[in-house]
């Protein structure tokens, strides 16, 4: 099953916030913004910090496009906070400028269909949610396979381009490149120009 084209399952959960506080957040609080919601298996692990830190490194670029980042795992908000307070050289993630959501009861990862039931952790699911709360892109990786932050940015750019120009984005499209008019003539013209 896929959630693409469907309304993202709303949730209410505790999160460890960038300022060190705990806050109950709802996904629906982010309506009017794009949201990149990503799931990772566990705090204090191996591939996960590389992804979390990479998203933080590009947070200003995402926010400049009207997008917010939310990370989520089956850890508690207290474990998230402890991981934030641990220096990177000691296996922590340090200061991260976006919320880490606690899915201790596994309801969120189950509703997004990324819970690996036999392990009790979430697969590396990533969901691009539009301003109306609709899932427009989803990608799910197995546990050892880290995701590409550049690809998440490319998909956000493609969605914004489509919304602003009513054009569709071909394979490997990047911001600044030619897109296609969604018609037989538009596709033919694009393919002829890029043969």
ABEGO torsion letter per residue (X at the ends): XBABGBBBBBBBBBBBBAAGBBBBBBAAAABGBBBBBBBBABBGBAAAAAAAAAAAAAAAAAAAAGBBBBBBBABBAAAAAAAAABBAAAGBAEBBABBBBBAAAGAAAAAAGABBAAAGBBBBBBBBBBAAGBBABBBBBBAABBBBAAAAAAAAAAAAAAAAAGBBBBBGBBBGBBBBBBBAAAAAAAAAAAX
